[in-house]
Amino acid sequence: MDFNAPAGTNLFDTAKVVGKATPRVDGPLKVTGTAPYAYERHDVTEGQLVGYPVLATIAEGRITGMAVEAAKAAPGVVDVITALDVGEMPKPSELNAAPLFGGARIAHYHQAIGVVVADSFEQARAAAALVQVDYDAEEGNYDLETVWARVREDRSDPVSRVGDFETAFKAAAVQLDAEYRTPPHSHAMMEPPATIARWEDGKLHIWTSNQMIEWARAALAKTFGLDEEDVVATSPYIGGGFGAKLMLRADAILAAQAARRLGRPVKVAMPRPMVMNNTSNRAATIQRIRIGAGTDGRITAIAHEAISYTQPGGSGENATAQTQSFYAGENRLIVNHLAEMQLPEANAMRAPGEASGLMALEIAMDEMAEKLGMDPVEFRAVNDTQVDPEDPSKPYSDRHFVECLREGAAAFGWDSRNTSPGGMRDGQWLIGHGMAGAYRGGPAMASGARLRLQPSGRLIVETAMTDIGTGSYTILAQTAAECLGLEVADVEVRLGDSRFPASAGSGGQWGAASSTAGVYAAAVTLRAEIAQRLGVNQPDALTFEGGQVVSGDNTTALSAVAAEGEIVAEDSISFGDFRSEHVVSTFAAHFVELAVHAGTGEIRLRRMLAACDAGRILNPTTARSQVIGGMVMGVGAAMMEDLAIDTGRGFFPAHDLAGYEVPVHMDIPAQEVIFLDTADAVSTPLKAKGVGELGLCGVAAAIANAVYNATGVRVRSYPMTLDKYISDLPEV
């Protein structure tokens, strides 16, 4: 099915299942511990051996020797496979900036350089510690500040330039020029990357934890010189990904290499330090933002310049992404610098670009509002735009940012907030209120599905879509049920298998919108097949309801239509160029109330609220879970998360969940989510957009703005740890 024009009125506008709060269909498996995650697939293949990785302990250089004899002689060890044994291997895909395995060259700390295979995990881990490695180490530069000092004034290759920023900024009645810093972040998902690999007749089957089945399949085929048809990738349940599992990771390569060499299935899971230093991370950034405005609050000039690190050939963290489109302003300058460093690979992490960029931009907007003497909500509303500010001929497909601001402010009680920094107390606690805007694109990707109508009337959905904890099983069941007039309980969804029709996969806030459209396309094909079997020329004349299909005065049970055997229909959705003629995006406004202890500087959140505009909400229950999860992630970014670059040795010392702190239950207060009742006809046939990354965007800045409002101390460097503001707190 081609989606070549905005969706008109369709069955989703009067939906009975889609858009309704529905419990997760995979919930019982999750809470009973019976959902089959990759490392726990004990039943899929017999005789599994266990691999444990050997990791590089330098950031740059070459391996000159590896002594493995002691490891091979250890109890239970079957073999030790080293990077020197396998030699140079290709990078699995263009998405992998750093090599995953093979050869003597070291590209970053904790690069996989070997795998010890044994009968048990404990034996493999113990033996891995016996491997001795000699290096020819090289000096490297891992300090972003030194590169920033060199390129800070370099605007020779801007991302974009509209109008004359310098002249407009100089002439502006009110000006802001400030720098902001964000640290590197880890995905820190609950389930580490893990893979079981088996070879049979020259073909590879992996049971893995990966967000993008088709990408993984293609990457494995390239790595091992196979046809894609000779690779099967299976990933039905994933314990979090946040972008680290978009690309193939070293666990899959190590398991597949070992399994091929030994002729037996091998499974490998990454230890937690390897998750931090080997998978990928959100790169640190330094950002300079300049805003000029008239006394009426309208922005006349805006510049956003940023730098992040990356492996050679990588893309780093584009913190300027949202500034190109979010707010109005005729004169604009966007500059994005990349510093090539042999740090662990920087790559996509939840809301890549916008998450870091809004951490800075939305503090800058708050500071500018104060300079203007304006309410921060009103300042943002005044600078709303319904067209792309870099190309006014391109409209937004559906933008309700001002409504997010207004409805969020009303529900939060913004009018009764503290308006004087440091001016509201509750005993020893300084009370602060802050807000921020949120922006995240609404992409879509081609996605397919196969539907199987059973003689029992039950419907099976098969698609290579994945569920990383986001609720894919549920919304796809809802979509199929809506299209065929069934209850959700009458639909079985099967995900995460490369033998199913290719799907968009989970990531980039495209998964839900794309995969549901793919199921819809397959459902349209199935409805046409049912119409043909009933002798009806116009499938649209049929009504599907209550497990039955109605044609005029005739009513037939779906089970009767398929009585002679299952009916199979397959199709996919592809998105036409018309979509690119609009800016398709999602929006939110975040509000925070917190308290800062006047004596100790301790920050305690009190309440959080998000008002979101993300098109049709397919399931308010799972969508809310996504937004509040993003809000929690924003709390971590604001207050505690920092991989803490060792600029001397080029690694992240905060590489476990003791050193890399994340929020816990006691850190999170009441959370409220408001979804605007909107529908974006340009986005998909369901008029839906993603929401999973929107919940994170802007949250950290709302907290930073609330800390300023409570204390009068402006912190422009994250995380907001005590050392950055306690000495400037008001006298006790």
N, C-alpha and C positions, 0 to 999 in steps of 0.2 A: 504494500500500500504506500502510495506517495502522499505526503502531507505538503501540498503545494499552495494552499490558500488558508486564510484564517478559518478556524472551525466555526460553523454555524450552529444553530440550535440542534442539539442531539440528545440522546437518551441520558447523558450524564447531567443535563440541566434539570432533570426531574428524577434524579437517582434515588433508589430505595436502599442501596447497599454502599456504593461509593460515596464518600463524604460523611459516613456515619461512624461514630465511635465504636470500634470493634476490637475486642481483646486479641492479642497476638496468637495466631494459630500454632506457632511453635513454642508458646509459653510453657506448656506442660513438659516438653522435652528439656527445656532449659532448666526449669526448677527441680526436675528429678535427676538431673545429671546424665540424661540418656541421649542428648543431642550429640551426634558423632563428629567430634572435632578431629583435625588431621592426625595428631600424634596418638590419638586414642583409637584409631581404626584397627584394632587388634584382629578383627574378623575378616578383613578384606584380602589378606594374603598370608600364607603360612610361612613360618621360619624366619621371622623378622629379626635382623641384627640391628644393633644400635650404634650410631655414629656420634662422636663428640668432636667439635671443631678445635683445631689448633689455630691460634690467632697471632698476627704480627704484633710485636711490641715496640715497633718504631713507626714513625709517620712517613718517612721518605727514605729510599735507598734500595739495596738489593740483598737478597738472601745469598750468602756465600756457601752455606752448608746446613744440612739438617741431619742430626744424629737421632735415628729412630729405633736403634737396636733394643734399648732398654724398654721402650714402649711395646715393641713387638713381643718381647719376652714376658710381659706382665700377664697375670692370670686372666683368662677369658678373652684375650685379644686375638682377633682373627687376622687383622691386617692394619697397616698404616699407609695412607695414601697422601702424598705431599704435592704441593704445587710444582716442585721440580720434577716429580714423576710424570705429571700430565702435560707439562710444558705450556706454552702460550695457548690461551683459549680466547675466542672472540667475545666481545661484550654481547650479552644476549639481545639487546635492542638499543635503539637510540635513546631510550628513556633511562638507561643505566649509564651514568656518567663515569662511574668507577668500575674497574674490573671486579668480578666476583670471585674468581679462582683461576689459578694457573700461572706458571712462569715465575721468574725470580724477582721481578720488579714489584716493589711495595708502593702503593698509591696512597695509603692512609693507615693509621693505627687501627688495630683489630681487623685488618683485612684477613680473610680466611686463607691460610697457607697450608692446611692439612686437615685430615679427618682420621681419627682413630676409631676403628670398628671392632666391637666386642659383643659378647653374648648379652651383657647387661649395661644399663646406663652407668651404674657406679663403676664398673670395670673400665668402660671407655673413658669416663671423666678422669679417673685416677691415672690411667696410662697416658692420657694427653699431657698431663703435667710432667711426664718424663721425657718428652721430646725436647731436644736441645737445638737451638737455632743460632747460627752465626750470621751477622749482618755486616754489610758495608753501609753504614748509616750516613745520611746527608742532612745538612742544615736546611731548615725551611723557615718561611715567614708565615706566622699564624696570627698576626696582630692586625685586626681590621683598622684600628685607629691610625696606624702608620700609613696605610694605603689611602685612607680617607683624607689625611692631611695633604697628601700629594695631589689628589684628584678633586678636592672639594670645589675648586673654582673652574673646573674643566666642564664646559658646556658645548664642546665642539660637536658632539654627536647626540643630540637630544632624542628622546623617544618621540616627543611631539613638541611643537611650538606653534601657538596660535596667537595672532596679534603681536603686540609689542609689550611683553611683560615688564621689561626694565623701566621703560618710560611710564607706564601706567602705575607701577608700584611706587616709583619715586614721587608721582603726583598725588598718590592716594592720601586722603585726609587722615586715615588711621592705618597703621602698619603693624605687622607682626613678623619677626624674624627669629626663629628658634630652632634648636636641634633636639632630637629625641633618639633614644637608643633602646633597642630590643635585643635580648640575648638569644642564643640558640635554644631550641625546644626539642624534646623527644616525643614521639608518638606514644611511647609507654603503654601500648595496648596490653590488655590482660593476657591474651594468648600470644606467645612469641611466634615468629615465623617457624613453621615446622612442616616436614614433608616425609612421606613414605614413598619410596621409589622401587619399582619392579620392572625388569626387562624380560620380555618373552618373545622369542622369534624375531629379534631385532627391533621390537617395538617397545616403547616406553609408556608406562602408566604411573602417574603420580597422584597420590592423595595428599593434598596440600592446603595451606591457608593462604589464599590469594584472592584479591578483590576483582581481578580482571582475567577471567578464564581464557578468553581468546588471545589476549596479550601473552599470558604465560605459555600457552601452547605454542604460539609462534616463536617465542624466545627460546624455548627448549629445543624446538626443531632446528633453529639456527645454530644454537650452541653445540648440538650433537650431530649436525649434518643429516637430519632426518627430513622426510616429508611430513608436513603438518598432520596428514592423515594417520601417521604412525605414532602420534603422541595423543594420549588421553590424559586430561587433567580433570580432577574431581575435587570440588571444594563446596560441599553443601552447607556447612556451618563454619563461621569465622568469628573468633572471639575478639573483635575489634581490629581496625586497620588504620584508619585516619590518614591513609595515603601511603604509608610505608609498605603496604602489600599491593600497591598498584603494579609495581614492577616485579619481575622475577628476582628472588633474593638468593643468597649463597646457600641457604639450607637445601634448596631444591637441587642446586648444582652438585653439592657435596654428596647428597643422598644418591643422586642418579649416577655420578661417577663411581661411587663405591659399589652400588648394586650391579653396574655393568661389569666391573672388574671381578667381583666375587661370585656373580651368578646367583645371588640371593637377594631378597628384599632387604633394604636398609632404610632406617628412619633416623632423621636428624632434627633436633629442635635447637634453636639458638638460646644460649644462656643469656640472662638479662644484660650483662655488660656488652654483649655483642649486639643486642637490640639497639642499645644507645649509640655505639660507636661504629656499627657496621651497616645497619639497614639504610636509614636516611634520617635527616633531621631538618627542622626549620632553621634556616641560616639566621645568624645574628644580623641586625641591620643598624646603620646609622642614617638618620633622615633629617634633612633640613627642609623646613616648610616656611614659606613667606606668603603672607596674605595682605593684600591692600583692599580697603573698602572706603566707600563714602560714609558720611555721617548718618545716612539713612540705613546703613547696614548692608548695602548691596556690594558684593565682591566685584571689584574691578580688575584685580590682578591676583593670580595664584600660581605659585611655583612649588613643586615637590621634587626634591632631589634625594636620592638614596643610594646606598651601597650595601652589598652583601657579598659573602664569599661563595665560592663554588669550586668543585673539581674542574680541571681543564675541560672545556667543551660543555659544561653544565649551564644551568639557567639561574641558579641561586634563588633568592626570594625577591620577587618583584613587588616591593612595598608601594610603588606608585600606581599600581593597577587601577584602584578605585578612583583615584583623584582625577583621572582623565574624564570621568563621566558623572560623578556623584553630584557636584554642586555647580551652579551657574558661575559665569565669569568670562568676560570676553577676551582677556589677555592671559595666556596660559603658557607655562613652561614645565615640561616633565623630563627629568634626566635620571637615568638608572645606570649605575656603575656596577661592574662585576670585578671582584678581586679573586683571581685564581689562586687557590691554596690547596695543599694536600691534606685538608681536614676531612673527616668522614663526610660522605656524600650528602650535600644539601639537595633536597628534592621535595616533592609535594607533601604538605601536611595540611590537614583540615583547613579549608579556606586559604589555600596558598596565595600569598600576595596581600589579599584584603585583611587577613587577620593581623599581620604585622603593620600594614599600612594604616589601618584604622586605629591601631594603638597610638599612633602619632597624630594623624590627621584630626581625630576627634578630640584630642587635647588641644590642638591648635585652634580648632573651631571654638572651644570653650574659652580659651584665652582671648581670642578675638572678640567674642561676645562681651567679655568683661571690659575690654578696652573701649568698646562701643557703648557700654552701659545698657546692653540689651539682654533680655531673657534668652538663655541658650536655645530654648525651643524656638522662640520667635526668629532668632538669627538664622537658624537652619531653614525654617519655613520660608523666610524672605528670599533665600538663595536656592529654593527648589527650581527644578527645570523639567520640562516635559519633552525636551529634545536633547540630543547629544551635544554638549557644549562645545565639543571640538568640530562637530558637523551638524549645524542646526537643521539641515535638510532631513536628518534621520530622527524620527520620533521614537520615544519609548513606546513599546507595545502596550504596556499597562503599568502605570506608576502611581502609587498611592502613599508616597512617603510622608506627605503632610498629614494625611489621615492617621498614619502611624504615630506621628508626633502628637497630634491632638487627642486621639483616643487613649494613647498611652499616658499622656500627662493627666488627663481627667481621671483615669482609673487609679493612677498612682497618688493623686492628691498633690500634684506639682505646685499648685498655687499656694499651698501652705508650707512649702519647703523653707529651709534656712536660706536667706538671701544675703547674709553677711558672713564671709569666711571667718571661721572661728567664733561665730556669734551665738551658737546654740549649744547648750549643755544639758546633760542628764547626769547629775552628780559629778563624778570624775571623768565622765565620758563626753567628748566633743562630738556633736552630731553633724553629719554631713549628708548632702543630697547631690547626686550627680546623674547626668544623662549623656547619651551619645547616639548618633545615628549609625545605621548599619546598611551596608550595600554588598551584594554578592550577585554575580551573573547567574543567568538561568539557562545554561546550555542544554542541548539535547543531542543524542547520538542514535544512529540506526540500531534497531533492536528487534529481535525476532522471537517467536514462540511457536510451540506445537500444542494443539488441543486434541484430546482424545475423549470423545463422548462414549461412555460405556453402555452396554445393554441394560445395566441397572439404573441408568439415568445419571450416574455419577460422572463428573468431569475431571480429567487429569490435565494439568498444565505442565509442560516441560520447556524450560528455557535455561540457557547458560548464565542467566542473571545470578548474582550472589546476594547473600544476606550477611552483613557485617555487624549485625545487631540492630539494624535500622528498621526492621519490619517488612522486608520485601515479601516474605511469604504471605503476609496478611493482605497487603494492598493488591498483590497480584491475584489472590483468591477473590478479593472484593471485586476487582475489575472483571474477571471472568464470570463471577456470579451475576453481576449486573447485566452483562451482555447476553447471558443465556437464561435469565429469569430464574436463577437458583439461589439457594441459601449458601452462605460461606461454608457451612459444614458439608455441603455436597461437592465441594471442590478440593481436590488434592493437588498441591503445588510441589513440583520437583525442580530443584535448582542446582546450579554449580557443577555442571558436567559438560565437557566439551563435545560430547556426543549429542547434546541437545542443540537446538537452533542458537546461533550466536546472538548474544545480547550485549547491551551497553556495559554491563558490569556496574560495580558500586564505586563511585568517586566523583569528585568535582561538582557535586550537587546536580548531576545529570541522571542518576540511576533511577529514581522513582518515576520521574516524568517520562523517561525514555522507555523503560521496561513495561510500564503499564500501557503505553501507546502500542508497544509491540504485541502485547496480549490482546489488546483491542483489535489490531489488524488481523490476528489469527482468528479472533472471534467472528469478525465480519465474514471471513472466508468460510468458517464453519456454518454460520447462519445461511450463507448462500448454498452450501451443500445440502443443508436441511431443507431449504426451500425447493431445491431441485428434486429431492426425494419425495416431497409432498406435491410435486407438480405445480408449484407456484413460480411464476415468472419474475415476480418482484419481491426479493427478500425483505425490502423495507416495509412491505405490506404485512409482514408477520409480526405478531406480538409474542414475546417470550415472558412467561410469568408463572411462578409457582411450579416450576419443573415441567411446564407444558408449553406448547406452541399453538397459537391461535391464528387461524386463517379464515376470515369471514365468520361463518357460523360453525366452522369445524375446529375442534380442539383435540390435539394429539399429545400424549405424554412423550417427553424426550426419550424415555426408555423404550417406547414403542418404535420410535423412529430408528433407534439403533438396535432393534431386537435381533437382527440377523448378524450382528457383529459390530465392533467399535467403529466409529466414524472418526477419521483422522484429518485434521486440517492444519496447515502450517502457513505462516506468512510473517512478514516483517514490516516495520515502519521505517521509511526514509524521509528525511526532512529537506524540503526544497529551499532554493536560494531566497525565496521571499522573506524567510525568517531573518536573514542577514540585513534586510532593509530596515529593520527595527533594532532598538536596543532592548533585549529581553533580559530583565534583571529582577532581583528580589530586594526587599527593603524592610527595615525594622527600626524601632526606636527602643533603646534600653534605658531603664531607670533603676537607680540603686540608692538605698539608704544604708548608712553604716555609722559606726561609732569608733572613735580613736581615743584610747585612754590618755588622758592629759599627762600622766606621769611616766608611763611605760612605753607609750606609742603603739601599743597593741591595736590592731585593726580587727573589728568584729562586724561582719555583715549583718544587717538586720532584715532587709527584704530586697527582692529583685523583681522586676517586671519587664517583659518584652512584648511589644505590639508589632506583629509581623504581617507583611503583605507578600504572599508567595503564591498567588493564584489559587485555584481550587485546592482545598486541603482534602486529600484523599482519605485520611483517617485521623481525626483529631487526637486520638489516644496515642498513636505511634508518633505523630508529628510533634505533639507536646513533649514526648520523651526525647525526641531529637533536639528540640530547642533548649530544654532545661539541661540536657547533657552538654550542649555547646556553651551554655551559660556557666556551668561548672568549670569547663575547660578555660573559659575566659577569666574566672577567678584565679585559677592556677597561674595563668600568664601574667596577671596583674600583681600577684602577691608573693609567689614562691618559686615558680619553675625557672630553672637556669642550669643548662648543661655545663657552664663555667669552663670556657676554653683555657687549657693550659697552653699559653702562648710560647712556652719554651720547648715543649715536647710534642705539641700538635695533637692533643686528644681531649676527650671530655672526662674529667675525673668524677663528675656526678653521674656515674654510669650504673647505678642501681636505684631501687626505690627507697633506699635509706638516704642517699645523698641527693637524689632528684626528687624533691617533694612535690606531691600533688594534693589537691584538696581531699579532705575526708568529710564524713557526714557532719561532724561538728562545725565545719567551716561554712556550711551551706544553710542559709535560713529559708524562709518562705519564698517560693518562686511562683510567679503567676505568668501565664502566657495568654495573649489575646491574638486571635487570628482574624484579620479583616475578611469580610465576605466578598472576595474578588474572584475573577475568572479571566485568564489571559488567553484569548482566542488565537493568538499568534504562536503561543508556546507549543502546545500539543493538541490532539483531538479532545483530550480530557480537560484542556484549559488549565493544566496544573504545572507548577514549577517545583523545584527542589527547595528544601527548607533546612537540611541537616547542617549546612555550614553557616547559614544565616544566624543561627543561634549563638555562634561564637563571635561573629564580627561585631566590633564596637564595645563588647562587654568590658574588656580591660580598661579602656579609656573612660567608660562611665564610672568605674571604681576609682580610677586616678582622679577624675574630676570631683568625685565625692570626698576623697581624702583632702583635696585642696579646699573644698567648701567647708570641711570640718575644722581644718587646722590653719588655713592660710598659707600652707607650705606647698609649693608647686614642685612635683616630682616628674622629671622628664626622662627618667631612665628606669626601665623595668628590670627585674621585679622590684616592687616598692618595699624593700627590706628596711629594717630599722635604721641601718647605717646611713641611709640616704635622706632621712628627714628628722630623726629624733633630736638632733642638736638644734634644729630650727623651730621646734614646737614652742608655743607660748609658755612663758614662765608659769610654774605651778605656784 
